[in-house]
Amino acid sequence: MGAVLAAEWIKAHTIRVHRVLVGVAFAFPVLVAVLVAVFTPEPRVVFGSEVIDLISGTSVVSLLLLACLWAINLTAEYAHGTIRVTYAAVPSRWRVVAAKAAIGSLVTAAVIAVTFWVAWWVSTAVLSSRGSSASLDQVRDIWATFAALIALSVVVSLFALGLGLIIRNSPATVVVTLLWPLLIENLVSLAFTLAGVDEAQRWMPYQAGITAVVDDGGGDILGRPWGPLYFAAVAAVLVGVGMVLENRRDA
């Protein structure tokens, strides 16, 4: 299994588009946080909780980019036929999928963790230079928020992998990955609401995972830890269905 993991790591970090997506995913929250810190008209009334909310929200956008990365990482192998070589070397297909899932989850979690704290450190340094007293002491449940974000990063990687296994086409998988939280879940929720099903929005898996990052529960959301766990269950089903289809299809 170690050799399979090493091979997947080589595939992940030697392809240019992967490096570009990681770079953009890292830079976006940092730049937004810095720009807000520089141009906010009243830096003295900006508190740590507001900075964390900003970083958490922009990190969710970064997760979409990283999800696209892992979707491309898998589906590009089908497009270029390299998956045949991979499966010829490793006939047990589940080992290849497990290695992709492990590398994707670890890299995504690491990128998000580094991005989160770099954005915090840089933005608060700028705010401090402008007279703000923003600090982690002002943030309620900071570690719970951070843990929810890391958990969401792992689940999103598995979610993209499951879609890739099912669809097997890079453009289509990327489109579905992006539109799922932005459009598909909203349309499904609206349809259920019009049909008289109340609180349909709380059962939309991607939204449940996202809202758990910025809210610990209450109202019409699942909160922590149920939101990420529910999204993880949906992602696991997608990976399971994709694995069944993968074993029945030709490479």
Secondary structure by P-SEA (a helix, b strand, c coil): caaaaaaaaaaacccaaaaaaaaaaaaaaaaaaaaaaacccccccccaaaaaaaaaaaaaaaaaaaaaaaaaacaaaaaacaaaaaaaaccaaaaaaaaaaaaaaaaaaaaaaaaaaaaaaaaaaaaaaaccccccccccaaaaaaaaaaaaaaaaaaaaaaaaaaaccaaaaaaaaaaccccaaaaaaaaaaaaccccccccaaaaaaaaaacccccccccccaaaaaaaaaaaaaaaaaaaaaaaaccc
